[in-house]
Amino acid sequence: MRINGNYSNYSIYSINSLYSKMYQGSMSLNSTKMNRSMFPANNAQGSKQFGEDAVKYVNNIKSASKAISGAVKDLSWSAFTNKTMTSSNKDVMTVNYTGNNANNVSPMTVKVSQTAAGQQNDGERMNSAASYEGSGGKNQFTIETGGKTTQFEVNVAAGDTNKDVQQKMADAINKAGTGVKATVEIDSATKTSMLKLESTNTGSDPKNSFTVKDVTGDLTARTGANEIAREGRDAIYSVNGGAERTSQSNTVNLGNGVSATFNKASDEAVTISRGKDMNYVKSAVENLVKSYNDLYAEAAQKTNDPKAQNLASKMINISKTYSGSLSSIGIGFSNDGRMTVDDSKLNAAAENGKLEAFFKDNNGRNFGFTNQLSRLADNVSRNTSNYVSSSMFGNNLSENFAYTGFGDLIQYNYLSAGSLFDYLY
């Protein structure tokens, strides 16, 4: 066999034969070594780089196509059979399940009588644009919480409005990170503003409470930042109609890998039961989108390879054919041909069953979206040579590359001694 003007005793057939023997276990990998001189390298650096880029492209489209096949298979069946624990009213309570088998968890009801909250101080509502009439210059005040006292200094400049001073106080408090959050709430209808302070920790534990005092000047008294509007409180809830329980936090552990987060109180109990794991489903859709875009990007960028462009065109044709039905479940396409996701549409489709119906129905039809896409992906991974031109390798394909018979393309004249079969294996 002639390779780059040199003759070698090893033919393409021999390479494939050796690989087949190793694949079948009849030859030890460690005992099989190749001498680099058997396959002389091309001395033209530009051609070599050209070939290496082509090999990278081949490997990338094989990997992406296999990922598409896996994602389609997942969405066509297993993604929608995966179970988790769900809440019947997510406005009142959301549920997180970290167990291994939701089928082993019994349904339960939870009534949220009160949510946990931190201490809150509501300041005076002041005319936002009016000039501040309190002490000017440097004003000092403290916040004591959790046994620690932090002192603040705010400079009130001439011409500062009430809103300016409130914002200066809020900025100073938030920068210190004392466990107290400050916000300036503006009411555009009344043209007033209010400084609100709230503990970042919830619950009635005294260590979560805080006290605000003036040291010099009258900032806290003038703005009302020292006035308590709500004491810290615990969450109150019951499980399966049992006795009331309390929690410092709105997130509680209900056992068996189930935790619940309370969003608001309700007179009616919320049911926690087994249901489809929509987070898993949406993750599977994201995997499909990513792998589709990976394959399309690889093919589309090879503008000088008609076979690669043919692959990109086939993907575009499939997307155009099913663009309407895909759009209804939140999957669209950008102007450059990449797949996109509308989260709000996807979430709605996941909740109302349209997402599951789309993937199951299309999988069962000969010309359904999932069937068309998976057939193309399978063809790419099994017959990769159909999607890359030999000219992309800088030399004649047969002079530099061989197919193992298992769909793998090898670039044998750029491999170092002993590495050919390591690559194949």
ABEGO torsion letter per residue (X at the ends): XBBGGBBBABBAAAAAAAAAAAAAGABBAAABBBBAAABBBBABAAAAAAAAAAAAAAAAAAAAAAAAAAAAAAAAAAAAABBBBBBABAAABBBBBABABAAABBBBBBBBABBBBBBBBBBBBBBAABBBABBBEBBBBBBBBGGBBBBBBBBBBBGBBAAAAAAAAAAAAAAAGAGBBBBBBBBAAAGBBBBBBBBABBEABAAABBBBBBABEAAAAAAGAABBABBBBBBBBBBGGBBBBBBABABBBAEGGBBBBBABBBABBBBBBBBBBAAAAAAAAAAAAAAAAAAAAAAAABAABAAAAAAAAAAAAAAAAAAAAAAAAGBBBBAAGBBBBBAAAAAAAAAAGAAAAAAAAAAABAABAAAAAAAAAAAAAABAAAABBAAAAGBBAAAABBBAGAGBBBBAAABBBGAAAAAAX
